[in-house]
Structure formats: structure tokens, C-alpha cells
Amino acid sequence: MKAILPDALKREIEQLQDAFSVGLSQAIMLMDQDGNRLTRPALPSNLCKKIYEIHGIFNRPFESSLLGMGSLALQTVSKEWIPGLKYMVTSLTADDGRRYHLWSGLYIEEGARHEALKAFAERFRDHPDYTQMSAELAGMPELGHRSMAEMRDKTAVLAGIIGKLLPVNPATREGRMRREEQRRHGLLVLWEAARQLPQAATAQRLGGQLLELVAGLPCRETSALVYMAGQLPQDRCYSRGWETGPQQMYISDLEARYSPQSFLSTAILNRSSGGLVLECPLVAEGLFKGVLAVGFRQPDEAEEWRTCLEAVAATAGSALLLLEQKQEKTRQSAAILTILHECLRNMNADLQQLSLAASELAFDFARYLGYPKEQAVLLRRAALLAPYRTSYLDTLGFYKDESELLKQIDRLSPGERNDFEPALPLQAQVLALVLAHSGTYTDRELLVQGLWGHSVDVSRFSLNVEAVSEIGSEPRTAFRAFLQQRTAGLPERRPNPAAGLIGSAAMKSPKEEWGISPREEEVLELIVQGKTNKEIAAALFISEHTVKNHLSRIFHKMNVTDRSQIIALVYKRILNSERAKV
């Protein structure tokens, strides 16, 4: 017997299918246990539409395959439509015990393009649109085991979301077991909120984490919105499941009903916004920080999750207060650093310029080593503060991490180190190399002129050879290579431009189009230079295995299968840009 979905739920699932279909570039549809089609198939390409029209591939073509799967111990299975061309079926079970199947396809296996084209020709050669369809099939990327696994994971995410939307029957044994599982899952979400949210470095990250936590709840929420009072407009709201117009109206309504002077400290179920929205205020130390709003279909389900979401909101309110305190401390720290630098310039402009040059060198070297931007910024600040004694910095109360780094470097000074001390941390070794190099060609007498008081000391810029020799050989080798590349200058790099092509203005839009990350961009630059995996690994201080992972993601994002296609695509973009200028 064919399962039936309510029209409203059917439309909602079809909207989800359409969104995932565009993102995955694959056709998607939902079937019941017997292979009956329950939703309109999402067809992202002309090839999929033609096959649907002429072959009936979406009209119970998988019935025999599904019957042969039995209990479906595997969550997702791959099946072959024609040789070399596959589809996937992901199973999901509703609370009433009914099983459903999510179909997605089509995929060309790695190395099977020729076989797939041959089989496709045998089946569709006489069709009037065969040439067009064959060309589109020939342009589809081949997927290896890793890419297929990524597709399975993404399809499983969609299956999990649809599983939440399917009707619940709490009277069944499966429904009761699911409810118990939901309660356990809710406790895990609360633990995850307590672990993650206080560590958020930005309002954007905090809003994103809240949305992820709500999406991870085993309930059938329809939407989620995080409103943060007191933030800049671009950091004020994060949402999922809201259209732009209704969202703006709802935010205006929130701002009218909630303010630092007037707010509710407990959650309310708001029915006036075009649906059921559970509003949980974000409050910390009696201060209103915002609202976590979650939409539900049924009031009883909203009440069921009220306590859990209130606890998540309370944690988020405290995290937002911590974030504001961190941001204020950062602003104060930056202001004091500016004052310190200006005072140093008034005392000794040479020393001020030396610390400024060292700070930029420290930042660039840290990024060369692959350090995250936050660590590189920390090293830059430490270099700016290097002329100051740590005893003075400690009294300011803002530069604990920077002072600790400088204290580590002070251990390299003659007479300060003993044989029982542990090795210098790598970050401190990096900073010591930069400071020692920066002071190599500087007259010490010039650096001490005009200095007064006990807050300034230039010794970190005059580390002797014996002290620097205690730094590990790998950091020193990397620093030499970095300096060689830095001093080589742009003219010597133009034949094989690392940043000349990928970093050019002509490539800005394609990089955004492909979604290339900063690390992948570095790998991409070296690919254009013709470097091997081993050479890329050595240049970026990563393993060859990591290089292969980056290559796999780049191939997938750029829709290519080998390095030559990447190089051709990059040069084509540059040439097209140059022609446009002419």
C-alpha cells in the first residue's frame, strides 16, 4: 500500500529536496518502502529532466532493488543503473515504524566514464536529444571513493531532516522508544551547549553554533532565529527557515517587545508571528542580551522542548556576556598598545621602527608556517611589545599571552637557562628567530639612546649566536627558506607566480565561485607552479596525505579531474580577463 503524505508536508519536503539538489548537483526524491514515488523529483540538470521524461526512471524503477535489500542494515546503499552510472538509496524510518527511501543520483564512478558513455549510447542513441544529453553526461565529474562517501554523508543529513518531519505516532512502541531517545539527545545537546558556546570568539560564530544546536535537536522545529541585542546590524541576527520579509517584520516586533529595560526572563509561546514560535530570552546577570526563537508545528511539542531550549538560551546569554567582555578588553588592549607604541616613538624612533618591522615579519613568518590567523596576530603583538619588560607588561593586565611568550624568550639570555629546563615552545622559537634577525644589523647604541625608566629593555633584539643555536633545526631551516623567498622579491617569481595568478584581481570572483579556502588557495598556487605533492608538502609543512585531501576537495569544487585541467582553467580566466581589459 502506498504511503500518503499531507500536502503541506509534501511541499516542505520538496523544498528541502530542491535546496539539496542544487547544492549536490544531483536529482533527489522520496519513496515509500515499496518504491512508490511520494514527492516530486528535484531535477537540477537538463540531462536528469530528459531521462525523467523519456525513460520513466522515477516511476518505481527501484522496486526490485528495494525488495532485495531486506532490513537495510546499511543506512545507504549504492546501486547501478547502467554500467558505470550509479544512484544511491538512503533508508529512514518514521516513528510509526514505516520505512522510507531517499533516492539520489546520478554518479559516474571514477575511471568508468567511457563505460558509462558506451552504455548510455546503446540505450539512447536514437533519441533526438542524444547528442546534447551525451555531451552533458561526458561533462559530469567522476567520483572516487572519498567523494562518494561525502555524497553519502550529505544525503544522510537530508534523510535525517526529513525523518524529523515525518508524522509521529507516540502510541506505538517505536514512538515511545523515539521519545526516550529524544530526551537523552536533549541532555547531550545541553552538554554540548555548555562546552561550545562560552568558547565562541565572535557573535557570528555564537549565532551559528546556536542554530546548529537547535538543528541537532530530535524535534520537528520549522525555523530558528537568534537575535542579539546591542550588536552591530550585521551581527544582530542569524536565522534558518525564515524568508527575508517576514524575518524583518519579526525582528522589528522583537525589538518593540524586548529591551534592556523591559523583557521577560522566561520563555513564551508567541502565536502572532504567522506560526508557533517559542521565544527564549538570552539573559545573563540580569541583563537582556537577545532572544532565541524556535518555530514549531504543534503547541505540545513546543512545550515539550521548552525546558531544554530555555537552558540552551541561558547558556547562550552567558556566552554573549563573556563575548562582550572579551571584545571590550580587546578594544582597551588595542588602545593601550597604540599608546605604548607612541610613547616608544617619542623615546626612540629607531627602536619603535625596529619593533614595528619585527611585528610584520613575525606575522608573515607565522602565516608562512601555516599558523591560524589568531596565532599569527598574537606573535605580531608580542613583537610590538618586545621592547618592554614583562614585569611592566604584567602590571597592565592585558597582555598575559604575549608576556608569557616574551618570558620564554628571556630564557635564552646568557645565565638565565639551566640544563633541567624543558625545550622552548615552538611559538617562542619562532618569535625568537624573528627578534634576533631583526636586531642583527642594528646598532645597539642607537637603540638605547633616549630610553628612560625601568619599563624598556632592548636585549631581546640582541640575542647572541649561542642563544639562537638552542632553537630547533627545523624552525631555523624554515626561517631561512622564508627569508630567501621574502628577499627574492616578485621579479624572480613571475615565471611561476604563486600569488601572481591566483591572487590576481581576475581570480577574485572565481575563487568566490568555487569556494576555495585560504589553505586550499595556497595548494592551488603551488599546483599552478607545477609542484609535485611532495614539493607542496615541503613548502607548506604538511604531510603528503594532507596534500592529497586538499587536492581532492579542490578537484571537486572546481569540477575537474586532474592538475592539467586546473592549470588550463586558471590561465583561461586570466586570459579572458586580459582580453576584457583590451
N, C-alpha and C positions, 0 to 999 in steps of 0.2 A: 504493500500500500504506500502510495506516495505521500511524504510528509508535506505539510502545508505551513507556510509562514504568513503571519499577518502582513498586510500591505505596507504598513508603516515600518515594520521591522525589515521587511524585504528591501524597501527603498534605502534604509540606513545601511544595510549590509552591502548593497550595490554601490553606494557612495564610497564605502571603505574599499571595496574591490577596485573601483576606478582610481582611487588615490594610490593604492599599492601597485596597480597595473602600470601606471605611468612611471613610478619610481623604479620598478623592476624591469620595465620594457617586456612584460610577459602578459599573456592572456590569463584571466582568472575567473573562476565561477565556483559556486557552492552546489553540491549534490547531496541527495539523501543516501541512505545505506545501500540502496539498490542501483544507484547510478542515475536516478532521475534528476534533471536539472531543476534547481529551486530558485536560482537568481539569473538575471540577465548577464550573459558573459561580458566581461570587460575586455575589449579588443583594442590594444594600443597601436596596432600597425595595420597597414593595408593587406599584408600577407595573411594575418590572422582573420581579417574580415572576409577575404576571398575564400579561404579554406572553410570558414563557417558557412558561407553561402552555398558553396558547391559540393561540399563533402559531408555535411551533417556531422562533423566531428564532435559537436557539443550535444548531440541528441542521443544520449545513452550509448556512447561508443565504448564505455569502460565497464559495462555491466559484468562481462565475463571476468575481467581482471579483478574487479572488486569482490566478486564471489570467491575467487581463488585466494584472496588474502586472508580469509578466515578471521581470526580475532585481531588481526593487525597489531601484532606485538611491537612492530616498529612504528613509530609515530609518522614517519614519512617514507614512502617508497617511490622508486623511480621505475617507470615503465617505458617501453619502446613503442613509438607509433609506427615509424618506418625505420629501416636501418640507419643508425647514426643520429636520429632525431628522437628526443625523449620528452616525456612530460613527468610531472610529479603529482602524487596524491597524498595529502596530509589528512590524517583522521582526527576527528574531535568528537567528544561525547557530551551531550547535554545532560542537565541534572535529572531529567526524567528517564535516562538510560538510552535514549536514542542516539545512534551514531550517524555522523555526517562526514562528508568528504570534501576537501577543498582541492580543486584541480588547478594546476598552473603549468604553463608551457608556452612556447616550445623551446627546447635547448639542443644545441649541437654539441656533441661530445668532442673533446679535444682529439684532433687527428682524424675525425670522422667526417669532415666537410665533403670530401669527394664522394664518399659512400652515400651521404645524405642527398647530395645533388643528383646522383645517379638514380636513387630510389624515387626521388621526387619527380624526376623526368619521366620515369616509367609510368607514374600514376597520373601526371597532369600535362604531359606533352601536348595533347590535343586541345587543351583549353586555350581560348583566345587570349587570356591574360598570362599565359605561361611564362613568356619572356620577362615580363615585369616581376612576377612572383619569384622566378628563379633568381633574378638579379638581387632581389631583396633577401632571399634566403642565403645567397652567396655572401652578402654583406654582414650577416649575423656573426657575432663573435663566437669562437669556440670556448667552451668552459671546461677547465680542468677540474680535478677532484676538489681543490680548495674553493674554487668559485662556485661549484655545485653545492658544497657544504654551506657557503654563505647564503646562497639562494634558499636552501632548506631552512636555515635559521630565520631568514626574513619572512618566509611563508609561514613558518611556525608561529611567529609573532602575530600575523594576521589571523591565523587559526585561533590563537588564544583570545584575541579580542572578540572574534565572532562567537567563541564559546561563552563569553560573558553575556552576550546579547541574547542568546537563545533562551526560550521560555524555561522558567524554573518551576518544578513541582516538588515542594518541600515534603509532601506526604509520602513520597517514595523513599525507599531505603537509600538509593543513590543521592537523593536530595538531602536527606539528613546527614549523610556522610560528608557531602559537599559543604553544608553549613558548618560542620565541625572543622573541616579543613580551612574554611574562611576565617574562623576565629583564630586558629593557630597562625594563619598567614598574617592576620591583622597584628598580632603580637610581634611577628618578625618585622613588619613594616615600622612599628613604633620603635623597635630597637635600631633599625636602620636609620630612622629619622634622627634619633639621639646621637648616632655615630656620625652621620654625614653633615647635617645642616649646620652645626656650630663651626664646621671647618670651611664653609663657603667663603671664598675670597672676594666675591663680587655679588652685587644684587642680582645680576643676570644669572650667575651660577646658582644662587639660592632659589630664584624663581624656577629655573629649570629642574632642580632637584625636587622641589615640591610637586611639580607636575608629574615627574617620573614616579614619585612615591604614590601619588593618587592613582596613576595609571596601573601601578603594580598591585593595587588592592583587588581582591577577588570579588568585586561587586560590579553591577552594571551601571556605572555612572555614565552620564551622557556628555558631560563637559567638565572642565576645571578651569578656574581663573584665580590668579594670585595678584592682589592689589596691594602695593606698598606705599603707604603714606609718607610724605616727606622726601621722597626720592625725586631725582630729575625726571622729566617727562619720558625720556627714552628708557628709563629703568623702572618705571612705575608699575607696569602691568605685563603679565605673562599668562598666556591662555592656550587652551586646546579645546576645539569643538565649538568655538564661537565665530560667528560672522562679524565683519568689521562694524557694520551699522548697529546691530543690537548690542555689541560689546561696548561701543562708545556710550550708548544710552544707559547701559547698566552701570558703567563706571561713574557716569555723572550722578546716577541715583545713589551709588555707594558714597560718593563724596558729599552728597546732601544729607545722608542719614548718619554717616560716621565722621567724627572729627576728634582731635585730641581732647576737646572739651566735652564731647557728648558721644558716648559709644556704649554698646552692650558688651559685657565681659563673657557672656555665654552664647552658644550657637543658636540661631533661629532658622526656621524653615520659611523662606520667602517664596510666596506664590504669585507675586505681582510682576515678575520679570518675564512672563511668557512661558513659564515652566516651574518646576520644583527645584529650588536652589537652596542647599544647606550652606548658610553663611557662618563661618567660624572666625571670630576676630583674632588677629595676631596681637597679643598683649604681653608686655614684659615690664616688670617692676611698676605696674600701674599705669604704664604709658601705652597709648594706642599706636600700633605700628602698621596695621593693614588688615586685610581680610582674605581668607581662603574660602572660595566659593566653589561648591561641587554640585553639579546638577544630577538629579535622579528622576526615574520614571514614576516610582511609587513612594508615597509618604512613609510606609512601614520600612522600606529598605533604607531610606534616609535616616530614620530614627535608629535603625539597627547599627548604622555606622557613625552615628553622632559622636559617641564617646571616643572612638578611635580617632576621628578626624579632629575633634577638639584637642586631643593630646598632641597630635601632629602640629596643629596650629600653634599651640602653646610653645612647643619646641622651636618652631619657626620664628615666633615672636622674639624669643630669647636670642636666637641666632642673628636676627636682624639687628637687635640692640648691640650685640657684640660686633657686628659688621660696621655699624655706625661709629662705634667707639674706635675700631681699628682705622676707619677712614679718617676720623678726626685726628688720631695720633699720627697717621701718615702725613696729613696736611701740616701739622705742627712740626713734625720731623723735617719735612722739606723746607719749611720756613727757617728753622734753626740752621739747617745745612747751608742755606743761602747766606745767612748772617755770618756763619763761621768762615765761609769762603771769601766773603767781602772783607772781613777782618784780616784774613791771611794776606789778601792782596794789598791792603794798606800797610802791613808789616813788611812783606817781602813778595813783590810781584813775581820774581823768578820761581820761588817755591810754590806759589799759587798756580802758576802755569805748568809747573812740573807735575803737581798732583792732578791737575785737570787732564793733561796728556796721558798720565798713567791710568786715570779712570776710564778713558775711552779705549785704551789698549787692553785693559782688563776685561771690559765688556766684550770687545771684539774677539779676544782670545777665548773667553768662555763660550761664546756662540760658535766659534770655530771647533771647539771640543764637543759641541752638541749639548751644552748645558741648557736647561729651560731658561726662558727669558727672566723669570723671577730670580734665579740664582745669578745670572749674569748681571742683573741690576744690583744685587747685593754686593757683588765684587766691585762694581763701579763705585758704589757709595763708600765701601771700605777703602778704596784707593784715594777717594777725595778726602777721607778722614785720616789718611796715613800720616800727615804731618803732626797730628795731635796725639798726646799721651793718652793711654787707655784710662788712667786714673781720672783724667779730666772728662773724658767721654762718658765714663760711668756716672759721674755726677749729673749729667744732663738727663739721663733716664730714657733716652730714645733709641740708642744705638747698641743694644745688647749683642746682637749677632755680629755686627761689624767690629765691635770691640773685642769679641771673642776671637775673631779671625786675626786681628792685629796682635793679640796676646800670643797666639800660636806662632806668628812670625817672629815675635820678640824672643822666642826660644832659640832661634837660630843665631842670635847675637853671641859673640865670644863670652864665655864664662856663665852663660845662662842655661846651658844644656848639660845634662848628665847622661850616662850610658843606660840608665834604667828607664828613661822616658820613652813613651810609645812614639811610633813614627808620626810625622806631621800629617794631618789630614790633607787630602788631595786638594780641596779648595784653597787651603792655606798655602800649599806648594805653588799653586797657580798664581796666587796673588804675590807671593814672594818673588817668583820669577819676573813678574811684571815690574815690581818696585825696584828690584836690583837692576834690571835692564834700563829702566827709566833714568836711574841716577848714575849710570855708567859714565856718561860723557858730560856730567855737570860738575862744576867747580863747587866743592863743599863750602869754601869760604864765602861764596856768593849766597849760598842758601841760608847761612846763619846770620847774615847781616840784617840788622833791624829787628831781630826777634827779641821778645821780652817776655817776662813771666815764666811760669813753670808748666804751661799748657802745651807748648810746641816743642817738637823734637824731630830732627831730620835724619836720625840714624837708620830708619827703615829704607831710605834711598841710598844707603852706602853699605849694604851687606857685602862682606868680603867673599873671596873665592872659596875659602874653606866652608863658610856657612852655606853658600849656594850648592856646594858639592853634596850636601846631605839630602838634597831634593832628589827624588827618584829619577832614574834614567829616562823612563817613558815620558813624564811631563817635560823634561828638558829637551828630548828629541822632538816632541810635538811642538814645543815653543820655537825651536829653531826652524822647523818647517813652516810654522805660521809666519815668522818674521821674514823668511825668504819669499813667501807668497805675497806678504804685505809690501815688501820693498821692491818686488819685481814690477809692480805697477800695472796699469791697464794695457800699455802698448804691447808688452810681451804676451799678454793673454788673449789678444784679439784673434789670432788664428783659430783658437779653440775656446770661444768665450763662455766661461762658466755662468756669469751673470749677464753677459752681453746680449744673449738671445732670450733666455728665459726671463731675465729681469727687465727686458725692454718694455717700453710702453705698449708696443704692438701685441705683446703677450699677456697684458693685464686682463683683458676680457676673456680670452680662452682659459686662463688659469682659474678664473671665477667660474667659467662654464664647466670645466672638468672637476672642480672641487679639489684641486691639488693642495695638500697640506704643506706647511713650511719645510718639514723634513723630506717629504716626497719631492718637493721642488729642488732641494739640494741633490737628491739622487738623479732627478731628471736632468739637471745641469751637467752632471758628470756623464750621463748617458750620451748627451749631445756631443760631449767632448770625445766620445769613443772609448771611454774607460771600461775595463772588464769588471766583473763582480768583485774580484779580489782587490783591484785598484780602488774601487768605490769604497769597499770596506775599510781599507787602509786610510783613505782620505777622510772618512767620516768617523773613524774609530768605532766601528760597529762590526759585527760578525757577518760572514757571507750569507748565513742563513737569514739574518735580518734584512740584508740587501735583497734577497730573493722575495721575501714577504713584501717589501716596498715595491719591487718590480711588478709583482702580481696585482697589487692594488692599482698601480699606475696603468698597467695594461687594461684593466677592467674599466677604470674611469675614462681613459682616452679612447676606449673601444678599438684597441689594436691588439695584435698578436705577437709582435716581435719588436726589437730595437730599431730596425731599419724603418719601420712604419712610423715610429715615434719621431725619429730624426727628420723624415720626409715631411711629417705633419708640422713640426716646428718651423722648418725652413719655408714651408708653403705659407704659413701665417705671416712670417716676416716679409717674404717677397710680396704677398698681397698688400701688406701694409705699405711697403715702399712704393708699389705701383699707385696706390691710392694717393700718396703724397704728390707724385708726379702729375 
